[in-house]
Amino acid sequence: MARKRGREIDGWLILDKPLGPTSTDMVNKLRWAFDAQKAGHAGTLDPLASGILPIAFGKSTRTIPYIMDATKHYQFTLTMGESRTTDDLEGEVLATSSYRPTDEELRASLPALTGDVMQVPPVFSALRIGGQRAYDLARSGRPPELPPRPARIDSITLVARPDADTAIFEVQSGKGVYMRSLARDIALACGTVGHISVLRRTKCGPFDLSHALTIDQIALDKSAQTVDKADALPAPLLDVATALVDIPALAVTEAEGRILIWGQSLDPADLTYPLPAVPQEGDQLWRAMIGEHVIGLCQIRDGRLRAARMLENHEFFGEHDVDYCRTPHGSDR
């Protein structure tokens, strides 16, 4: 079988995405720069948005869902007086209003938009409608009617009011929240119209601006590398498990780790290092660790500890473990 193109590289690069390119553009550029077999991003940023874009290489791509589900922080500027087709600066003007709410009116609108809410996504979004992207339908002159979707917005804070036309907000939210929709809805709740003119993501799960590199800090020109640096990475990567630091750790022995990796289950009562609290069922995840090394994630299902997503396979323990799943200790009870 032919070898996949590129190197086997594992880890996270946290990019401070610039304005202009899409998130996919940046993944493709960095995958080429790192000569990586596999890469992906955790959470799309629009072309007119900047800030934290976590890019996963190799095994890190297995942990992307946990970053996608994580809490995110944003700062955006709401410009009032014009609504736009895209709910940001890129679109055409749809409606205008001369009304400008006061700071008190803006703050008073925020509680109703906070918590578990229903949010109508922007028409120009990547949602699929009948097999087609919503933005493709909108660009072809057939903007779809998008139904409201559940969204979790933990907090919205008015942090500045540069002038009557603009207001700056900081937001903490969960997965799938559209800041463009939130800006639009704040304006509507205050009796005017508006759109996002500036959007920046400042935190995504465990990653914040202290982890981030700008594109100028990454060595993209491979032709400039000397022979002795040909295998060097254009920038250092964070460890694969960095994405999982918010998940409680569970120490396991090598024998227990083998069982989990082979897809077998364990009785929580028999663990060498007991769980701090044993959930009978549910979504609670545990970071399974052998020493300082994370081998994957596990959870309680049907009263037993089972693998949820493994980062390692049997090769982590060596070739002699290939028949381990056939031993009585490794079988389900």
Backbone torsions as a table, in degrees:
resi	resn	phi	psi	omega
1	MET	NA	136.6	-177.0
2	ALA	-68.6	143.5	179.0
3	ARG	-71.7	138.9	175.9
4	LYS	-62.7	145.6	-179.4
5	ARG	-70.5	135.4	177.6
6	GLY	101.6	173.5	-178.0
7	ARG	-93.4	153.4	173.2
8	GLU	-82.4	101.4	-178.0
9	ILE	-122.1	132.3	-179.7
10	ASP	-121.3	136.5	176.2
11	GLY	144.3	177.1	-177.9
12	TRP	-113.2	137.2	167.8
13	LEU	-115.7	125.2	179.7
14	ILE	-101.5	108.3	-175.8
15	LEU	-94.5	135.8	167.5
16	ASP	-87.7	90.6	-172.0
17	LYS	-64.3	133.2	176.8
18	PRO	-81.7	168.7	172.9
19	LEU	-69.8	144.6	173.8
20	GLY	115.7	-68.9	-177.5
21	PRO	-73.9	158.5	173.7
22	THR	-80.5	167.1	176.5
23	SER	-62.8	-38.9	178.7
24	THR	-65.3	-38.3	175.7
25	ASP	-55.3	-45.1	-176.2
26	MET	-69.7	-38.8	177.0
27	VAL	-61.4	-46.3	-179.1
28	ASN	-62.7	-41.0	179.9
29	LYS	-63.7	-44.0	-176.5
30	LEU	-77.3	-32.5	174.7
31	ARG	-61.4	-40.7	177.3
32	TRP	-66.8	-43.9	-177.7
33	ALA	-63.1	-36.6	-179.1
34	PHE	-89.3	-5.9	-176.4
35	ASP	51.8	47.8	-174.2
36	ALA	-94.6	141.7	176.4
37	GLN	-65.3	-39.7	-170.7
38	LYS	-141.6	135.1	178.3
39	ALA	-154.8	154.0	177.1
40	GLY	-163.2	167.8	179.8
41	HIS	-115.5	158.8	-177.4
42	ALA	-114.3	82.4	175.8
43	GLY	108.9	104.9	-175.8
44	THR	-66.2	138.5	167.1
45	LEU	-113.2	134.7	178.4
46	ASP	-62.5	159.2	176.6
47	PRO	-54.4	-35.7	-179.0
48	LEU	-90.2	15.7	175.6
49	ALA	-113.7	149.6	177.8
50	SER	-125.3	174.4	173.5
51	GLY	112.6	-154.5	-168.4
52	ILE	-65.8	115.5	173.2
53	LEU	-126.5	98.6	178.9
54	PRO	-71.7	126.6	179.6
55	ILE	-116.4	124.2	-175.1
56	ALA	-102.8	137.4	174.9
57	PHE	-116.9	140.3	173.0
58	GLY	58.1	-127.0	-176.8
59	LYS	-58.9	-25.2	-179.3
60	SER	-62.2	-25.8	-179.8
61	THR	-62.2	-22.9	178.4
62	ARG	-70.0	-18.6	-178.1
63	THR	-101.5	2.8	179.7
64	ILE	-54.6	-43.5	-178.4
65	PRO	-56.5	-30.8	-177.7
66	TYR	-76.3	-26.9	173.2
67	ILE	-78.3	-38.5	178.0
68	MET	-59.7	-36.7	-178.0
69	ASP	-83.1	-9.2	-172.2
70	ALA	-77.4	164.8	177.1
71	THR	-69.4	141.7	-179.7
72	LYS	-127.0	150.2	178.2
73	HIS	-118.9	138.5	179.8
74	TYR	-134.3	157.7	165.4
75	GLN	-129.4	130.1	178.7
76	PHE	-139.2	156.3	175.9
77	THR	-106.5	123.4	174.1
78	LEU	-92.7	121.3	173.7
79	THR	-102.0	121.0	-174.9
80	MET	-98.6	152.3	178.2
81	GLY	115.5	-19.7	178.6
82	GLU	-140.4	131.0	166.2
83	SER	-97.8	149.8	-175.9
84	ARG	-131.1	157.3	-176.0
85	THR	-59.2	-34.6	-177.5
86	THR	-97.9	-2.5	-175.3
87	ASP	64.4	17.2	171.5
88	ASP	-144.8	-172.9	-174.5
89	LEU	-63.9	-20.7	-172.9
90	GLU	-72.4	-24.5	-171.7
91	GLY	-87.7	174.5	176.5
92	GLU	-86.2	152.0	-179.1
93	VAL	-69.0	129.1	178.1
94	LEU	-99.4	-44.7	-177.1
95	ALA	-151.1	158.7	178.8
96	THR	-129.2	159.6	176.8
97	SER	-150.8	141.2	178.6
98	SER	-92.3	-6.0	-176.2
99	TYR	-79.7	136.4	176.8
100	ARG	-125.6	114.1	-178.7
101	PRO	-68.4	156.9	174.5
102	THR	-79.4	169.2	175.5
103	ASP	-58.6	-40.6	-179.0
104	GLU	-63.7	-39.9	178.5
105	GLU	-66.5	-39.5	177.9
106	LEU	-62.3	-46.7	-179.2
107	ARG	-64.4	-38.0	-178.2
108	ALA	-66.4	-22.8	-179.5
109	SER	-80.4	-16.2	-168.7
110	LEU	-74.2	-38.9	-178.7
111	PRO	-56.7	-37.7	-178.9
112	ALA	-69.6	-17.4	-179.3
113	LEU	-101.5	4.6	-176.5
114	THR	-109.1	148.0	179.6
115	GLY	100.9	-152.4	176.4
116	ASP	-85.0	107.4	-173.5
117	VAL	-125.4	170.5	172.3
118	MET	-106.7	126.4	-174.1
119	GLN	-125.0	133.2	175.4
120	VAL	-85.5	118.4	-179.0
121	PRO	-65.3	159.4	173.9
122	PRO	-63.1	145.1	176.9
123	VAL	-60.4	-38.0	175.6
124	PHE	-87.3	82.7	177.9
125	SER	-141.2	170.9	-176.3
126	ALA	-88.8	7.5	178.6
127	LEU	-61.5	145.1	179.8
128	ARG	-93.7	130.6	176.6
129	ILE	-123.3	109.8	-178.8
130	GLY	58.1	35.7	178.4
131	GLY	86.4	-2.7	179.1
132	GLN	-117.5	148.2	176.7
133	ARG	-69.0	140.8	179.7
134	ALA	-58.5	-39.1	-178.3
135	TYR	-68.6	-29.6	176.1
136	ASP	-67.3	-41.7	177.6
137	LEU	-63.9	-41.7	-179.0
138	ALA	-65.0	-41.5	-179.2
139	ARG	-68.5	-24.4	178.8
140	SER	-87.9	8.0	178.7
141	GLY	85.3	13.7	179.8
142	ARG	-123.9	61.3	-177.4
143	PRO	-59.4	127.2	-176.7
144	PRO	-78.7	156.8	170.8
145	GLU	-87.2	107.2	-177.0
146	LEU	-93.2	127.3	179.3
147	PRO	-73.9	156.5	175.7
148	PRO	-61.3	148.4	179.3
149	ARG	-126.3	148.2	177.2
150	PRO	-62.7	140.0	178.5
151	ALA	-145.2	149.0	177.3
152	ARG	-117.8	116.6	178.8
153	ILE	-117.4	111.2	-173.1
154	ASP	-75.1	-40.2	-179.7
155	SER	-159.2	147.5	173.5
156	ILE	-133.5	128.3	-177.9
157	THR	-130.2	128.3	171.9
158	LEU	-78.3	116.1	-174.4
159	VAL	-108.0	-17.9	-179.8
160	ALA	-161.5	153.5	175.6
161	ARG	-135.0	83.2	-175.5
162	PRO	-58.0	-37.3	179.1
163	ASP	-160.0	-178.2	-176.3
164	ALA	-63.5	-28.2	-175.0
165	ASP	-85.5	-20.0	-171.8
166	THR	-128.3	149.9	176.0
167	ALA	-143.4	138.4	-177.9
168	ILE	-108.4	130.2	-177.7
169	PHE	-123.1	150.0	168.1
170	GLU	-113.8	137.5	-173.6
171	VAL	-132.2	139.2	169.6
172	GLN	-117.4	126.2	-173.2
173	SER	-146.1	170.8	176.7
174	GLY	-97.2	-159.9	-175.5
175	LYS	-69.9	140.8	167.6
176	GLY	77.8	14.1	177.7
177	VAL	-87.4	130.7	178.8
178	TYR	-95.5	115.8	178.1
179	MET	-65.4	-32.6	177.5
180	ARG	-62.3	-40.3	177.1
181	SER	-66.8	-40.1	-179.5
182	LEU	-63.5	-44.5	178.0
183	ALA	-60.7	-45.3	177.3
184	ARG	-57.3	-44.4	-175.2
185	ASP	-71.8	-33.4	176.2
186	ILE	-62.2	-45.7	179.6
187	ALA	-61.5	-45.9	-179.3
188	LEU	-62.9	-38.7	180.0
189	ALA	-65.3	-21.0	-179.8
190	CYS	-100.5	10.1	175.4
191	GLY	81.7	21.5	177.5
192	THR	-137.7	-168.4	174.9
193	VAL	-126.7	159.9	-178.6
194	GLY	-171.2	176.8	179.6
195	HIS	-153.1	163.8	175.8
196	ILE	-78.3	131.3	175.1
197	SER	-110.4	-21.2	175.7
198	VAL	-142.1	133.9	177.4
199	LEU	-140.4	129.6	179.1
200	ARG	-140.0	130.0	174.9
201	ARG	-92.9	126.1	-174.9
202	THR	-106.4	-13.2	179.3
203	LYS	-156.4	143.5	178.8
204	CYS	-144.0	102.2	-174.5
205	GLY	60.9	-130.1	-179.1
206	PRO	-80.1	-4.8	-174.1
207	PHE	-97.2	131.5	175.7
208	ASP	-134.1	-172.3	-173.9
209	LEU	-65.0	-20.5	177.5
210	SER	-68.5	-21.5	178.6
211	HIS	-90.5	-12.4	-164.2
212	ALA	-86.9	147.3	172.8
213	LEU	-117.3	142.3	172.2
214	THR	-81.2	164.0	-179.6
215	ILE	-62.5	-28.4	179.3
216	ASP	-72.6	-18.2	179.6
217	GLN	-89.2	-0.3	-178.4
218	ILE	-109.8	131.4	-177.2
219	ALA	-77.1	93.2	-176.1
220	LEU	-86.2	-20.1	-174.9
221	ASP	-87.3	93.3	-179.1
222	LYS	-67.3	-26.4	-178.5
223	SER	-66.8	-19.9	-179.1
224	ALA	-85.1	-5.9	-179.0
225	GLN	-74.0	141.2	174.4
226	THR	-81.3	166.7	-177.3
227	VAL	-59.2	-41.0	-176.7
228	ASP	-74.4	-9.8	177.4
229	LYS	-113.0	13.6	-174.8
230	ALA	-62.1	-29.2	-179.0
231	ASP	-95.3	1.1	-179.2
232	ALA	-72.9	146.8	177.3
233	LEU	-79.6	148.1	179.0
234	PRO	-64.9	-19.3	177.2
235	ALA	-161.3	152.2	178.7
236	PRO	-68.2	148.0	178.9
237	LEU	-107.2	148.6	171.8
238	LEU	-80.0	151.2	-178.7
239	ASP	-59.7	149.0	179.5
240	VAL	-51.4	-44.6	-173.6
241	ALA	-74.1	-5.8	178.7
242	THR	-57.4	-31.3	-179.3
243	ALA	-69.1	-13.5	-172.0
244	LEU	-109.4	10.3	-172.3
245	VAL	-64.7	-22.2	179.8
246	ASP	-81.8	-5.4	-179.2
247	ILE	-94.8	130.5	-177.2
248	PRO	-56.1	142.2	-177.8
249	ALA	-88.5	145.7	174.7
250	LEU	-132.1	117.1	176.4
251	ALA	-75.4	132.7	175.3
252	VAL	-129.6	154.9	175.0
253	THR	-79.6	170.7	176.5
254	GLU	-61.5	-39.9	179.8
255	ALA	-63.0	-42.8	178.9
256	GLU	-68.7	-37.1	178.0
257	GLY	-63.1	-39.6	177.5
258	ARG	-61.1	-43.0	-179.0
259	ILE	-60.3	-45.1	-179.4
260	LEU	-66.1	-42.2	-179.0
261	ILE	-63.9	-34.9	179.6
262	TRP	-80.0	3.4	178.1
263	GLY	83.4	10.6	176.9
264	GLN	-85.6	175.5	-179.2
265	SER	-123.1	163.6	-178.8
266	LEU	-129.1	146.2	172.3
267	ASP	-78.4	121.6	-178.5
268	PRO	-55.5	-29.9	-179.3
269	ALA	-69.4	-19.6	-177.5
270	ASP	-96.8	0.4	-177.9
271	LEU	-64.7	142.6	177.2
272	THR	-63.9	-41.8	178.3
273	TYR	-115.0	103.9	-172.0
274	PRO	-62.8	153.0	172.7
275	LEU	-64.2	140.9	176.0
276	PRO	-55.6	-37.6	173.6
277	ALA	-146.9	137.7	-174.2
278	VAL	-104.1	100.2	175.4
279	PRO	-71.8	135.3	-178.9
280	GLN	-70.6	-38.7	178.3
281	GLU	-147.9	-175.0	171.9
282	GLY	108.6	-166.5	-170.4
283	ASP	-100.0	2.2	-177.8
284	GLN	-58.4	124.7	178.8
285	LEU	-104.4	151.6	176.0
286	TRP	-128.3	140.9	176.9
287	ARG	-88.0	104.6	-178.4
288	ALA	-76.1	123.0	-174.4
289	MET	-128.5	134.2	169.2
290	ILE	-107.2	106.9	-172.2
291	GLY	66.1	-124.7	179.5
292	GLU	-97.7	4.8	-174.0
293	HIS	-103.0	126.5	176.8
294	VAL	-83.3	123.0	178.8
295	ILE	-98.5	-13.6	178.5
296	GLY	156.7	-168.6	-178.9
297	LEU	-115.2	145.6	178.6
298	CYS	-139.9	165.4	179.1
299	GLN	-155.3	164.2	177.8
300	ILE	-84.9	122.4	173.3
301	ARG	-136.6	131.4	-177.6
302	ASP	55.6	36.1	175.6
303	GLY	78.4	4.7	-177.9
304	ARG	-128.5	152.2	178.7
305	LEU	-82.9	122.4	-176.7
306	ARG	-132.3	156.3	176.4
307	ALA	-66.4	136.4	172.0
308	ALA	-101.0	-43.5	175.3
309	ARG	-160.1	118.4	-178.5
310	MET	-94.8	139.8	174.2
311	LEU	-92.7	-22.7	-179.7
312	GLU	-113.8	161.8	173.0
313	ASN	-123.4	-170.3	-174.4
314	HIS	-61.9	-22.3	-179.4
315	GLU	-64.6	-20.9	178.1
316	PHE	-59.8	-30.7	-177.6
317	PHE	-97.8	-9.3	-179.4
318	GLY	106.2	161.4	-174.8
319	GLU	-63.1	-26.0	-175.5
320	HIS	-69.1	-8.8	-178.9
321	ASP	-93.6	8.9	-172.6
322	VAL	-62.5	-26.5	-179.5
323	ASP	-102.8	13.1	-172.2
324	TYR	-62.1	-35.4	-175.9
325	CYS	-65.7	-10.0	-179.1
326	ARG	-90.6	-6.3	-177.7
327	THR	-78.3	153.0	-177.9
328	PRO	-59.2	-36.5	-177.3
329	HIS	-63.3	-29.1	-176.7
330	GLY	-89.3	2.4	-176.4
331	SER	-90.2	153.4	177.1
332	ASP	-69.9	143.3	177.1
333	ARG	-114.5	NA	NA
